[in-house]
Amino acid sequence: LSTAMKKEIYVSKSAGETRIAILEEDKLVEVYVEKHGQHRMVSNIYKGKVENVLPGMQAAFVDIGYDLNAFLPFSEIHNDEYIIEEIDTETNQGKARKNGESRRSKNNNSEIAVDLHPGQEIFVQVIKEPFAGKGPRVTTEIAIPGRLLVLVPNANYVGISKKLWDKYERRRLKKIVSRLREKDFGLIIRTVAEGKTEEQISRDFDLLMTYWGKLTRKAEKSAAPALVYEDLETASSVIRDLLTSDVEKITIDSKRLYKKLGSYLEDVSPNLANRLQLYKIKAPLFESMGLEAEIEKLLHQKVWLKSGAYLVIEKTEAMVVVDVNSGRFVGKQLHEQNSLKINMEAAREIARQLRLRDLSGLIVIDFIDLREEENKKKVYNELRKELKKDRAKVAVSPISEFGLLEMTRQRIRLSLLDSMSEECPTCHGAGRIISKDKLITRIDHWLRRYKAKRRNLRLLLLVHPEIEEYLKKGKKRALRGLMWQNFVHIKIKADAKVPRDEFHFLSLSSGEDITGELSLDKKRASA
């Protein structure tokens, strides 16, 4: 990002969660949510134990002490000691590892043979949070982030952030870090190191080596699986990673967090400590800054644009789909120019929404159809330009002949929707429930199964009040038909605790709930 861009950070801690909002030029661009008691796992380092090695999947599963085993793709194994050879699947030729080779080649056509076995202890670092029944994704390439540097044990190189453009500054920083670096330790120079003195960089390096010493001592004493290094909580890590000279202020509404972050900044960047501000007004911080309403909008599918057009953003398990609609937009030009104007505005907002909602994986965008290739290219270039502001890695393909643009965005943490909401227990994420008539059909089928197995002629039907009213007023004849057809007497009772798309049958004589005995799910399970 350009250093001229004005940035502000707001941190609000409540009884249930800590939220961080980042503004650029007074516009909300990123939101982080951390629930109390559910700290993030990304960057944590574990002494794990190999559970399974599956060459066919080109992956291993590692027990790190979490509910689900961590997923370790062979492509994330960078240690020489664990890799035997790479086999090119096109030529079927193997390439044995040589001593001193720093890392594996990135040939997409290669398969890797590894020297791993169940029960083996291995150090891994989490690179993706667990999600949707999948365990965390891990790598063997350990990296400990500091304020100015990143320490990479068991490596021999000096890297530097691509966002540092000035060749003289790059040369100066590399010289400083090369003098500091010890054998078998790699170092990466972060963007925020720009302009920092050798003393400041040296202090950050010493702190990282202290962390490494603590990690190794803890690992020696701990039996696998064990957490040997825990990264900073979300609020502290955001300050560490994003506090550059263009951040004008950081406003915090928690005294404890204010003191903690103040102490951290005094150690690593004393010159920036005065940018911390404690919010003392009684009104909630996010409400007083107008951020609460903005964040609530991020849970909605529809996003209105200034022109009157709108986006529909739908997150599915497999991908994210974005649809661009003209809405209330009334243009004064030809159709092609009107469509181009909407698409250009949509491209800018889509890039912002992806960052805000932290949407990841495969993303498909359906822009309004354009005939001219030049105009399609303009929209593509506009989206790519806006995505450069995103810290997550992205890959974008040009607009296809069907007007669709495909892209991928790196997933590190849960999306904002997953962090701020839970799956509906009634519709289970579908967004819809069965109709009243479909529920009556299910009741009919249940009664037929009941008639074939039971003799009890008196039943109590518990349903949601809305269904009870529908049966008694709109479906009297159908209800009577159910009773005659199955030769049973049914008494209907409304119960608000029963979900709108469910029903319960009880025996009137015993009061026993007999629904589950003849449910279709139970029959399928027994089959």
Secondary structure as GFF3:
##gff-version 3
##sequence-region A 1 527
A	DSSP	beta_strand	7	13	.	.	.	ID=ss1
A	DSSP	beta_strand	17	24	.	.	.	ID=ss2
A	DSSP	beta_strand	27	35	.	.	.	ID=ss3
A	DSSP	beta_strand	45	54	.	.	.	ID=ss4
A	DSSP	three_ten_helix	55	57	.	.	.	ID=ss5
A	DSSP	beta_strand	59	63	.	.	.	ID=ss6
A	DSSP	beta_strand	70	73	.	.	.	ID=ss7
A	DSSP	three_ten_helix	74	76	.	.	.	ID=ss8
A	DSSP	three_ten_helix	80	82	.	.	.	ID=ss9
A	DSSP	beta_strand	83	88	.	.	.	ID=ss10
A	DSSP	beta_strand	93	96	.	.	.	ID=ss11
A	DSSP	beta_strand	110	114	.	.	.	ID=ss12
A	DSSP	beta_strand	121	128	.	.	.	ID=ss13
A	DSSP	beta_strand	137	139	.	.	.	ID=ss14
A	DSSP	beta_strand	144	145	.	.	.	ID=ss15
A	DSSP	beta_strand	149	153	.	.	.	ID=ss16
A	DSSP	beta_strand	158	160	.	.	.	ID=ss17
A	DSSP	alpha_helix	167	180	.	.	.	ID=ss18
A	DSSP	beta_strand	185	189	.	.	.	ID=ss19
A	DSSP	three_ten_helix	191	193	.	.	.	ID=ss20
A	DSSP	alpha_helix	198	221	.	.	.	ID=ss21
A	DSSP	beta_strand	226	229	.	.	.	ID=ss22
A	DSSP	alpha_helix	234	242	.	.	.	ID=ss23
A	DSSP	beta_strand	247	252	.	.	.	ID=ss24
A	DSSP	alpha_helix	255	268	.	.	.	ID=ss25
A	DSSP	three_ten_helix	270	275	.	.	.	ID=ss26
A	DSSP	beta_strand	276	278	.	.	.	ID=ss27
A	DSSP	alpha_helix	285	288	.	.	.	ID=ss28
A	DSSP	alpha_helix	291	297	.	.	.	ID=ss29
A	DSSP	beta_strand	302	304	.	.	.	ID=ss30
A	DSSP	beta_strand	310	315	.	.	.	ID=ss31
A	DSSP	beta_strand	320	325	.	.	.	ID=ss32
A	DSSP	alpha_helix	335	357	.	.	.	ID=ss33
A	DSSP	beta_strand	361	366	.	.	.	ID=ss34
A	DSSP	alpha_helix	373	387	.	.	.	ID=ss35
A	DSSP	beta_strand	394	396	.	.	.	ID=ss36
A	DSSP	beta_strand	404	409	.	.	.	ID=ss37
A	DSSP	alpha_helix	416	420	.	.	.	ID=ss38
A	DSSP	alpha_helix	436	453	.	.	.	ID=ss39
A	DSSP	beta_strand	458	463	.	.	.	ID=ss40
A	DSSP	alpha_helix	465	469	.	.	.	ID=ss41
A	DSSP	pi_helix	470	474	.	.	.	ID=ss42
A	DSSP	alpha_helix	476	486	.	.	.	ID=ss43
A	DSSP	beta_strand	489	494	.	.	.	ID=ss44
A	DSSP	beta_strand	504	507	.	.	.	ID=ss45
A	DSSP	three_ten_helix	516	518	.	.	.	ID=ss46
A	DSSP	alpha_helix	520	526	.	.	.	ID=ss47
###
